């Protein structure tokens, strides 16, 4: 990718906090959808409130996509599945 393209992407992407940026970078390498709890557990966070608001923020900025639902084994509730939005980065170029 050309340096100008990378710079343009960096200038256009929203300004994210440290935790949201960390979650986004981690999700970029994950090919399968995950629940918020799976992200929390696999990244080593201790509380859902450290992850859930950041994932919602990333969804709002179209950097993650909600791609389905499934029942959470821990809570027995239906929860969202999220996946990194590779297409969003490509749309900028």
C-alpha positions as CSV (number, residue, x, y, z in Angstrom):
1,X,0.0,0.0,0.0
2,X,1.3,3.5,-0.8
3,X,2.4,5.7,2.0
4,X,-0.1,8.4,0.9
5,X,-2.9,5.8,1.3
6,X,-1.8,4.9,4.8
7,X,-1.6,8.5,5.8
8,X,-5.0,9.2,4.3
9,X,-6.5,6.3,6.3
10,X,-4.9,7.5,9.5
11,X,-6.2,11.0,9.0
12,X,-9.8,9.8,8.3
13,X,-10.2,7.3,11.0
14,X,-11.9,8.4,14.2
15,X,-9.8,9.3,17.3
16,X,-10.2,6.4,19.6
17,X,-9.2,6.0,23.2
18,X,-6.4,3.6,24.2
19,X,-8.7,0.8,25.2
20,X,-10.9,1.0,22.0
21,X,-7.7,1.2,19.9
22,X,-6.3,-1.9,21.6
23,X,-9.6,-3.9,21.1
24,X,-9.7,-2.8,17.4
25,X,-6.1,-3.9,16.8
26,X,-6.8,-7.2,18.5
27,X,-10.0,-7.8,16.6
28,X,-8.3,-7.1,13.2
29,X,-6.5,-10.4,13.5
30,X,-9.6,-12.5,14.4
31,X,-11.4,-14.1,11.5
32,X,-14.4,-15.3,13.5
33,X,-17.2,-13.4,15.2
34,X,-17.0,-13.1,18.9
35,X,-19.3,-12.0,21.8
36,X,-18.3,-9.1,24.0
37,X,-17.6,-11.6,26.8
38,X,-15.3,-13.6,24.6
39,X,-13.3,-10.4,23.7
40,X,-13.2,-9.6,27.5
41,X,-12.0,-13.1,28.4
42,X,-9.5,-13.6,25.6
43,X,-8.0,-10.1,26.0
44,X,-7.7,-10.6,29.8
45,X,-10.0,-7.8,30.9
46,X,-11.6,-8.3,34.3
47,X,-15.0,-6.5,33.8
48,X,-17.5,-6.4,31.0
49,X,-17.7,-2.6,31.5
50,X,-14.1,-2.4,30.2
51,X,-15.1,-3.9,26.9
52,X,-18.8,-3.4,26.1
53,X,-18.8,0.4,25.8
54,X,-15.6,0.3,23.6
55,X,-17.2,-2.3,21.3
56,X,-20.3,-0.2,21.0
57,X,-18.1,2.8,20.2
58,X,-16.3,0.8,17.5
59,X,-19.6,-0.3,16.0
60,X,-20.8,3.3,15.9
61,X,-17.7,4.2,14.0
62,X,-18.3,1.3,11.6
63,X,-14.9,-0.3,12.5
64,X,-16.6,-3.4,13.8
65,X,-19.8,-5.0,12.5
66,X,-22.5,-6.8,14.4
67,X,-22.9,-10.0,12.4
68,X,-25.3,-12.1,14.4
69,X,-26.4,-13.3,17.8
70,X,-26.0,-16.4,20.0
71,X,-26.8,-17.5,23.5
72,X,-24.1,-16.7,26.0
73,X,-23.2,-19.8,28.1
74,X,-22.3,-17.6,31.1
75,X,-25.6,-15.6,31.2
76,X,-27.9,-17.7,29.1
77,X,-29.0,-14.5,27.3
78,X,-28.9,-13.8,23.6
79,X,-25.9,-11.5,22.9
80,X,-24.4,-9.9,19.8
81,X,-21.5,-11.2,17.7
82,X,-19.0,-8.7,16.4
83,X,-16.4,-8.9,13.7
84,X,-13.7,-6.5,12.4
85,X,-14.9,-4.5,9.4
86,X,-12.1,-5.0,6.8
87,X,-14.3,-3.4,4.2
88,X,-14.4,-0.1,6.0
89,X,-10.7,0.4,5.6
90,X,-10.8,-0.5,1.9
91,X,-13.6,2.0,1.3
92,X,-11.3,4.9,2.1
93,X,-9.0,4.1,-0.9
